[in-house]
């Protein structure tokens, strides 16, 4: 039987892998993000996994893991069922936050921004290169909605599989409620763990057509 009084007070790891100075920063956060991303590839399991935090029309926050599928000066891109909880949240309040938890390198990147829907052509281009199983799953699952049991999901998938049996790979159409978002960042923080919890926190904040940077206390 599990201990009901689990004591986590002494569960701690000292961070000492690296540091982050102002002179280490790139001119803009997207270039800096790409540099750090290249350093975590091959080290972190699914380095493009990020926490997406949204807020509902009623003010209820929620978060979940989503895979980043692109990054440029336009922002951070991900795809999902637009009728899901996160999709409904973003329709009511497009402000959101992203978090990349790169624990093995004692790093994290935080993004504050505003999400906007990607155009249908961009959604279709990405959907066409998804694995066929993921395409069929997007049709079979109405994300975030209640289902009776696992058997109901399996039956829905089998129905979709039969429906598109004669459709070649890459030609499965995009479900009506499936789409993508690009998050235009207003602030991006790069966090590097340091000993004694004196962590390095360097923040880019959008200023006109450029960016300003500042150090935050840990």
Secondary structure, 3 states (H helix, E strand, C coil): CCCCCCCCCCCCCCCCCCCCCHHHCCCCHHHHHHHHHHHHCCCCCCCCEEEEEEECCCCCEEEEEEECCEEECCEEEEEEECCCHHHHHHHHCCEEEEEEEEHHHCEEEEEEEEEEECCHHHHHHHHHCCCHHHHHHHHHCCCCCCCCCHHHHHHHHHHHHHHCCCCCCCCCCCCCCEEEEEEEEEEEEEEECCHHHCCEEEEEEEECCEEEEEECCC
